[in-house]
Amino acid sequence: MNTPKAPEAVVAVAARTASITRNTAETKISVELNLDGTGRSKLSTGIGFFDHMLDQIARHGLIDLEIDCQGDLHIDGHHTVEDVGITLGQAVAKAVGDKKGIRRYGHAYVPLDEALSRVVIDFSGRPGLVMHVPFTSGMIGGFDSQLTYEFFQGFANHAFVTLHIDNLKGVNAHHQCETVFKAFARALRAALELDPRSAGVIPSTKGSL
């Protein structure tokens, strides 16, 4: 006689979504995201190449992402790019909540033709950025390549993550930057993935992150 198995416990998972508005004298930004999305995006920052990079985060991170930014582009792109990084970091921090059940760590290597980048992320609660990307050009379309650092610095500080970014190879600056953003997206996706073996558990011996 077969004994019926007890039903497996189901752990309810709250929707990991967030909506953030951040207005200053330099930028007016709204961000909406769903960490468990399908990669849909609606992006408008006024900087075409930057929108292209943000689309990589959505598509390869499987995050539904809407960003609208009205910035002081008559000066340059600095405030726009940095403040989008800040606001996106705030939205991710809000959506991930207490971090119960996430894998916490993520890493990815991504190639694009001759370029290769590696990104490693830890949802540690301790903001930090170490970045080594020797761009071969100062401008990529209308995007100042130096602002890549400012974006990730803003994100790390406000998502409370430790972030290591290295471009290992690359000749074309477009390829260098795109591999960085794609690798970031993949690492982010891995770190935020819910681990069924530790459902409801904060992934730290300290008991908090």
Secondary structure, DSSP 8 states (H G I E B T S, - for coil): ----------------EEEEEEE-SSEEEEEEEETTS-S-EEEE-S-HHHHHHHHHHHHHHT-EEEEEEEE-TTT-SHHHHHHHHHHHHHHHHHHHTT-TTB--EEEEEEEETTEEEEEEEE--SS-EEEEE---S-SEETTEETTHHHHHHHHHHHHHT-EEEEEEEE-SSHHHHHHHHHHHHHHHHHHHHSB-GGGTT--SSTTS--
